[in-house]
Amino acid sequence: MLAGAASASLSFGGCASQRAFRGQMLLVPGQPVVVVRTWARAETEGLVVGGDVKRAEGQRGRVRGHLHLVGRDSEGRIVASTDAPWGDFIARRFHLAYFRALLRTDRATSIASVTVVGVSDPAP
């Protein structure tokens, strides 16, 4: 599917309206940011995905771009996709920025994997 993609399996508990996502997170390396932590949960509107990113090696200052997320079912068909900005890189430990996105679908439980790709935006 994607050469060089890192894979992580997630499992999180929650209340009855929020179901644990037990699928795979495929994190594509070598982009303007590196995804260092992810979480996901199924809600009535779709699958909510979030986490933290850090600047890629050699990046300084403002990093322009966004994350592109694609949710696929067990047969590899795209169920939902969206773009999500990352927040400001704040001066906390490890200089991380957060992201949060909703893969909107009425079939959130059919999502078996989520691919997360960092996309550079051109300077204004």
Number of C-alpha atoms within 10 A of each C-alpha: 5 9 7 11 16 15 14 13 13 15 13 12 10 10 7 8 10 16 19 20 25 17 21 19 24 20 23 19 17 13 16 22 27 19 24 13 14 19 17 24 23 24 22 15 13 18 28 19 21 18 17 20 24 20 20 15 11 6 11 8 7 9 18 15 19 19 24 16 23 20 26 21 18 11 8 12 12 14 20 21 17 13 19 18 17 24 14 13 18 11 9 8 6 11 13 22 21 19 18 18 20 21 23 18 19 14 16 24 19 16 27 19 23 25 20 23 23 24 16 14 11 7 7 4
